[in-house]
């Protein structure tokens, strides 16, 4: 297990973005524990509020409804975090950064870090995609289609970690370093 002592984070509000299966929730929770930050998983908050899975929400109400709820949840979360002056890590659903208003809100209020994972690794992690509402047909084809759309948004992030040649400890260390030191891009 990694040991981090006397970390004084430069950024106190961080959003992890990236495709499904990149480890946003896993690493977000881990980093929040290490830094003693609050952790928020946007998909989990939505599931808790509606008492159904994201896939069930998509099936019952459709993607447009879900994206509206997602945008509102993120906006309310940022308001709460700012009002309470919280130190927080936010894990965003794969498509949560697609919305321009949400993107601007997160870029102006948090340090946005893109966990960029190659499609072949995502295919292994996502499996058949049966629990993922955006997987339609073959997993790899769906992921490639989504990545083609989302990369232009993800690339607007403050920082990016290419996870393909890193183990879990190295990803954790890179995240801690990005959060602990001022990056090249200042948050407005």
URGI-V8653 format. One record per helix or strand. SS is the DSSP state (H for helix, E for strand). FROM is the first residue (numbers start at 1). TO is the last residue. If there is no record, write none. Layout:
ss=SS from=FROM to=TO
ss=SS from=FROM to=TO
This chain:
ss=E from=13 to=17
ss=H from=24 to=35
ss=E from=38 to=41
ss=H from=42 to=50
ss=H from=54 to=61
ss=H from=63 to=83
ss=E from=88 to=91
ss=H from=100 to=109
ss=E from=111 to=116
ss=H from=119 to=126
ss=H from=139 to=154
ss=E from=159 to=162
ss=H from=168 to=180
